[in-house]
Amino acid sequence: MNHFLKLTKMAINPLKINKIYMEETGYSIILTNNRMEGFFFMWSGYIDSRPDEIKICKINDPCDYKIVTDWLNTDWLNKKMD
């Protein structure tokens, strides 16, 4: 089941969500990405991947905060795997 999480100004693919931090002031949604940055020269260098982060504030974004809270409390999301 791949339903998008529809917020007021965006829709999020739940398969791209890596972590959700539940903070006192709201949520921090960490998304996975396929973007890599780096530098290589003569077989040496580095690769870096910075995940996208969406901040949802309980006070500044009350509609989105309620949407995410309700989504986190849905039965299908909390269903235990047998």
N, C-alpha and C positions, 0 to 999 in steps of 0.2 A: 504494500500500500504506500504510494508515493504522493501524498497530498502536500501541497505547498502550505507553509505557514504564512498567511496573508496578514501583513501589518498595514498601518495606514498609508505608508509611502513606499512599500516594497513587499515582495513575496520572497520567502526563503525556502530553498529546497532542503528538507530535513536530512537528506542523505549527505549534505555538505556540512552539517553541524558536527563539530568535533567535541566541543565542551560547552556547557552552559554554567557559568558561575552565578550562584544565587547570592547576591550581596544585599546588605541592609537597605541600600538606596535603589536597588533595581537589579537588572540582569546584565551580564556580559556574555554575549554569544560569540564563541570562537568558531570560525569556519575553516574548513580545510581548503586548500587551493592547489592548483596545478602550476603555479607560477614559481619559477626558480630564478634566482639571480646569482651571479658569480663571476669569477675571473679565473682564467686558466692561461698559463704560459709555460710551455715546455714541460708538460705533465704535472705541474704543480699549481695549486690555487685553492679556491674555496667555492662552495655552493651554499647559498643561504635561501631559506624559504620563510617568509613572514606571513603568518596567517592573518586573514581579515578579521576584524572585531567589530561587533555591533553592540553599542551601549544603549540600554533602555532604562530610563530613569523613572522611578515610581511617581515622582512629582511632576517632572517636565513632560513625560510621555504616558499619561494615565491610561489612554485607550490601548496603546501597544503593551503596556505592562499587564493589563487585564487579559489581553489576547494571549500573551505568552503564559501567564499563570494558568488560564483555563486550558491551554494546550498541554502544559506540563501535567495537569491533573486528569487528562483524558484516560479512559480505561485502556484503550489500545496501546498507549505509550507506556503505561505502567504494568501491562500484562507480563507475567513472568514466563520465561522460556522453559518449557518442559524438556 
